């Protein structure tokens, strides 16, 4: 993973207003208008909505995450919510932090649940599209699947559990492999062949 780059935005500083007490005019002989009471100055309030100085992977407060989340199309500074509700800072221009990669790995593995099938692979592909939309990163998932596993002694093809490297980028069938390592090597080939390999993530 490349060195983290600090993301700096303009801090949203709250303006502090001092409200002066107004003098009251009293009509009548010898009437004296009471002096205006000075308003006590408020102590500076720490602004927790600023993300100045934070880096990809840092935990965000609710005040920091809310305005970022509203600008859904800007992925250069975006909150990502982990399964426990914690929100961390991510960027489409930086590799995903380990906490997000772990969450996605567990999400994809949970959809397969140790029982590879065509339905499970379809669910993984849908989840990969969701992850890609959420992060702005191109996603390749290395996962178990069910498909063409090889040929028997009689030359007849047979189906079985295989490992594949797939994702939203795959418009055609992808090759199946006997091991995860072989599928991961295929994922690396896919990424290396892209014009912008730095914007891709291999998950799984």
Secondary structure, DSSP 8 states (H G I E B T S, - for coil): -----B---------------------STT-----------------TT--TT-BTT-B--HHHHHHHHH-TT--SSEEEE-TTS-EEEE-TTS---HHHHHHHHHHHHHHHTT---HHHHHHHHHHHHHHHHHHSSEEEEEEEEEEEEEE-TTS-EEEEEEEEEE-TT--S----BSSHHHHHHHHHHHHHTSTTGGGEEEE-
